Amino acid sequence: MQIDPHEPPLSAPLKLAFDYTRSVGPLLSEFFTALRERRIVGVRGSDGRVLVPPAEFDPVSWERLSEIVPVASVGTVVSWTWQPEPLEGQPLDRPFAWALITLDGADTPMLHAVDVGAAGSSESISTGARVHAHWVDEPVGAITDIAYFALGDQPEDVPAPPEGLDPVTMLVVPSWIEIQHTASQPESAFLRALEQGKLLGARSGSDGKVYFPPKEANPATGQPLDQFVELSDKGTVTTFAIINIPFAGQRIKPPYVAAYVLLDGADIPVLHLVSDIDAEQVRMGMRVQAVWKPQDQWGLGIDNIEYFRPTGEPDADYDTYKHHL
């Protein structure tokens, strides 16, 4: 099968996101618990300096630090840079400054946002400016409990903290990156074929390995994969895993089977779901066939195939797939 080399590649925005979860340890637990109470604390180092945010280990002696020191929610800007066009996820939706701020009672600066007001500009802030913390309405024990710093050295009045709450011991930080992904020519051909209900592999020359999904080049030889091959939607399970443990964002209720399926005519197995069979009965060598979504739901993705299910054929001989494990 030949693909038009002049056809433009596909391109689309891509967002990768996950929640980064960590335990904070005893020292940072005090820092984040204090933030939940609208207080700021640092830690004293071996040279007498108060470090904010707290460092778990002394930057001079490398010993573990433990002496908690309260500091003010008011401080001085020591350096800054202007953010004229805020990005998604940043503290403010209007122009603001990122600043290093040394709080009263601290000896090291902390990085945070400074709001200069809706009508403000970069001329509204300067090195040496006095600022104070502005707190969110419902603090949870994170650095974002300080919504931003505002100009002026008068601390905000804060309510008494609630009683009986456990210390903050875990931190969940949403992380993401957004890019514009432009597919290679083989990837674009593969995706366009999926939209037509076809499975397209590629190889270099007439006798090379057939890669599915297609790559730009053969990873063993570096030769371009310029010969496209339409594959069957039947294949053989090579290896598999039974997923029993639930996790955040999971769309399928465990247990279910994720398996590598070697499509007939391909030399590289593809990972997909195997269903319509009890998880305990899935096995290596089992013959399966794709179950496609209704055609009006097809798009540019391998999820046009909902899952693979057993064909009822005899299992494949081990020698036919042993080199693909």
C-alpha positions in Angstrom: 0.0 0.0 0.0 1.4 3.4 -1.0 0.7 6.6 0.9 0.7 10.0 -0.7 3.9 11.7 0.6 2.5 15.1 -0.2 -0.4 14.7 2.2 0.2 17.1 5.2 0.9 15.5 8.6 -1.7 15.5 11.3 -1.3 18.0 14.1 -3.2 18.5 17.3 -2.9 19.9 20.9 -1.8 17.3 23.5 -2.1 17.7 27.2 -0.4 15.3 29.6 -1.5 15.5 33.2 -1.1 13.6 36.4 -1.3 14.2 40.2 2.1 14.1 41.9 1.5 12.7 45.4 4.2 12.6 48.1 4.6 12.3 51.8 6.1 15.5 53.3 8.1 14.3 56.3 8.1 15.7 59.8 9.6 19.1 59.1 7.6 20.1 56.0 4.5 18.7 57.8 4.9 21.6 60.2 5.4 24.1 57.4 2.3 23.0 55.5 0.2 22.6 58.7 1.1 26.2 59.6 0.0 27.4 56.1 -3.3 25.7 56.7 -3.6 27.9 59.8 -2.5 31.0 57.8 0.9 31.1 59.5 4.4 30.9 58.0 7.3 29.1 59.6 10.9 28.5 58.8 13.8 26.5 60.2 17.0 27.7 61.9 20.2 26.5 60.3 23.5 25.8 62.0 24.8 29.3 61.1 21.8 30.9 62.8 20.0 31.9 59.6 16.2 31.2 59.3 15.4 29.4 56.1 12.0 30.0 54.5 10.7 27.7 53.1 12.3 25.3 55.5 15.1 23.1 54.3 15.1 19.6 55.6 18.9 19.5 55.7 21.4 22.2 56.7 23.0 23.8 53.6 26.2 24.3 55.6 26.6 21.2 57.7 24.2 18.8 55.8 22.7 17.8 59.1 19.0 17.3 59.5 17.3 20.5 60.8 14.4 20.6 63.3 14.2 24.0 65.1 11.0 25.6 63.8 10.9 29.4 63.8 7.8 31.5 63.2 8.2 34.4 60.7 5.9 37.2 59.6 3.5 37.2 56.7 5.0 40.6 55.7 8.3 41.0 53.8 10.4 42.8 51.3 10.8 42.2 47.6 14.5 41.6 46.8 14.1 40.9 43.1 11.2 40.4 40.7 10.2 39.8 37.1 7.0 40.8 35.3 4.4 38.3 33.9 2.5 40.3 31.3 0.3 37.5 30.1 -0.6 35.0 32.8 -0.8 31.3 31.8 -3.3 28.7 32.8 -2.7 27.5 36.4 -0.8 30.6 37.5 -1.9 32.5 40.7 -3.6 35.4 38.9 -5.5 36.0 35.7 -4.1 39.5 35.1 -0.6 40.8 34.8 1.5 40.3 38.0 5.0 40.0 39.2 7.0 36.9 40.3 9.1 38.0 43.2 11.7 36.8 45.6 10.4 38.0 49.0 12.3 37.9 52.3 9.8 37.7 55.1 10.4 39.6 58.3 12.3 37.2 60.6 13.7 35.2 57.7 17.1 35.3 56.1 16.4 33.7 52.8 13.8 34.7 50.2 10.8 32.7 49.0 9.3 32.8 45.5 5.7 33.9 45.1 3.4 36.1 43.0 2.8 39.8 43.8 -0.5 41.4 42.8 -0.2 45.1 41.9 -4.0 45.5 41.4 -6.2 45.4 38.3 -5.0 48.8 37.1 -1.3 48.2 38.0 1.7 47.8 35.8 5.3 46.8 36.1 6.0 50.3 37.3 3.9 49.6 40.4 6.5 47.2 41.9 10.2 47.7 42.7 13.0 46.1 44.6 12.5 47.0 48.3 8.7 47.1 48.0 6.9 45.9 51.2 4.3 43.2 50.6 2.0 41.1 52.7 0.5 37.6 52.2 -3.1 37.4 51.0 -4.6 34.1 52.0 -7.2 32.0 50.3 -10.6 31.6 51.9 -10.2 27.9 52.6 -6.6 26.8 53.2 -5.8 23.2 52.8 -2.1 23.0 53.7 -0.2 23.9 50.6 1.9 26.8 49.3 -1.1 27.9 47.3 -2.9 28.8 50.6 -1.0 32.0 50.1 -3.1 33.2 47.1 -0.5 35.9 46.4 1.3 38.8 48.0 -0.2 42.3 47.9 1.5 45.7 48.2 1.7 47.1 51.7 3.2 46.1 55.0 0.0 45.7 57.0 -0.7 42.0 57.7 -4.2 40.7 57.1 -6.4 39.9 60.0 -6.9 36.1 59.9 -9.5 34.0 61.8 -8.5 31.5 64.5 -7.6 28.1 63.0 -10.0 25.2 63.4 -9.2 22.8 66.2 -8.8 19.1 66.1 -7.4 18.7 62.5 -4.7 16.2 61.9 -1.2 17.5 60.7 -0.6 17.7 57.0 1.4 14.6 56.0 0.6 14.2 52.3 0.7 16.6 49.4 -1.0 16.2 46.1 0.2 18.5 43.3 -1.5 18.5 39.9 1.1 18.5 37.1 0.6 18.9 33.4 2.2 20.0 30.2 0.5 21.1 26.9 2.2 20.7 23.6 1.2 20.8 19.9 2.0 17.4 18.6 2.7 17.0 14.9 2.6 13.4 13.8 5.2 11.9 11.4 4.2 10.8 8.0 3.9 7.1 9.0 2.0 8.0 12.2 -0.3 10.3 10.2 -1.0 7.4 7.7 -1.7 5.1 10.6 -4.2 7.4 12.2 -6.0 8.2 9.0 -6.3 4.5 8.3 -7.8 3.9 11.7 -10.4 6.5 10.9 -11.4 4.3 8.0 -11.4 1.1 10.1 -8.1 -0.1 8.8 -5.0 -1.3 10.7 -1.8 -0.1 8.9 1.7 -1.3 9.6 5.0 -0.3 7.9 8.3 -1.9 7.0 11.5 -1.0 5.1 11.7 -2.8 1.8 9.6 -5.8 0.8 11.0 -8.2 3.4 11.6 -6.2 6.6 9.8 -6.5 9.8 6.3 -5.0 9.9 5.9 -2.5 12.7 2.5 -1.7 14.2 2.0 1.1 14.9 4.3 2.4 12.2 7.6 4.1 13.2 9.6 6.7 11.3 12.5 4.3 10.8 13.5 0.7 11.6 15.2 1.0 15.0 17.6 -1.8 14.2 18.9 -0.5 10.8 17.8 3.2 10.7 16.1 2.6 7.3 12.9 4.4 6.6 9.7 2.4 7.0 8.3 3.4 3.6 6.2 0.3 2.7 2.8 0.3 4.3 0.9 -3.0 4.9 -2.8 -3.4 5.8 -3.1 -5.9 8.6 -5.8 -8.2 9.8 -7.7 -7.3 13.0 -7.1 -10.8 14.2 -4.0 -11.8 16.3 -2.4 -13.8 19.1 -2.0 -12.9 22.7 1.7 -13.0 23.5 1.9 -11.8 27.1 -0.7 -10.1 29.4 -1.4 -8.8 32.9 -4.5 -9.0 35.0 -5.2 -5.6 36.5 -6.7 -6.0 40.0 -5.7 -2.8 41.8 -7.8 0.4 41.3 -6.1 3.7 40.7 -7.0 7.3 40.1 -8.5 8.0 36.7 -9.2 4.3 36.0 -12.1 4.0 33.5 -12.6 0.2 33.8 -13.6 -1.7 36.9 -11.0 -4.3 37.9 -10.3 -7.1 37.2 -9.5 -6.6 33.5 -6.8 -7.8 31.2 -4.2 -5.7 29.3 -2.5 -7.8 26.7 0.1 -7.6 24.0 -1.6 -8.8 20.8 0.5 -9.8 17.8 -1.7 -9.0 14.8 -1.5 -11.5 11.9 1.1 -10.1 9.5 2.8 -7.9 12.1 6.2 -8.4 13.8 5.6 -6.2 16.8 2.7 -6.8 19.3 0.4 -3.9 20.3 -1.0 -3.3 23.9 -4.7 -3.4 24.2 -7.6 -4.8 26.3 -8.9 -8.3 26.1 -12.5 -8.8 27.2 -15.6 -11.0 26.7 -13.8 -13.7 28.7 -13.1 -14.2 32.4 -9.7 -12.7 33.3 -8.5 -16.0 34.7 -9.1 -17.7 31.3 -6.9 -15.4 29.2 -3.7 -17.2 28.2 -0.6 -16.8 26.0 -1.3 -18.0 22.5 -5.0 -17.3 22.6 -6.4 -16.1 19.3 -8.4 -12.9 19.5 -10.1 -10.4 17.2 -10.8 -6.7 17.5 -14.2 -5.4 18.6 -14.7 -2.1 16.9 -16.8 0.8 18.1 -19.8 1.8 15.9 -18.5 3.5 12.8 -20.1 6.8 13.6 -17.8 6.9 16.7 -14.5 6.3 14.8 -11.9 9.0 15.1 -8.1 9.3 14.8 -7.2 6.8 17.5 -6.5 3.2 18.4 -9.5 3.4 20.7 -11.7 2.9 17.6 -11.0 -0.7 18.7 -12.9 -1.1 22.0 -11.2 -4.3 22.9 -10.1 -7.7 21.6 -12.1 -10.9 22.3 -11.5 -14.6 21.8 -12.2 -16.0 18.3 -12.7 -19.5 19.5 -9.9 -20.8 17.2 -7.3 -23.2 18.6 -4.4 -21.5 20.4 -1.4 -20.5 18.3 1.6 -22.7 18.5 4.2 -21.3 20.9 6.9 -21.3 18.1 4.8 -18.8 16.1 5.1 -16.1 18.8 8.0 -17.0 21.1 10.3 -14.4 19.5 7.8 -11.6 20.3 7.6 -12.0 24.1 
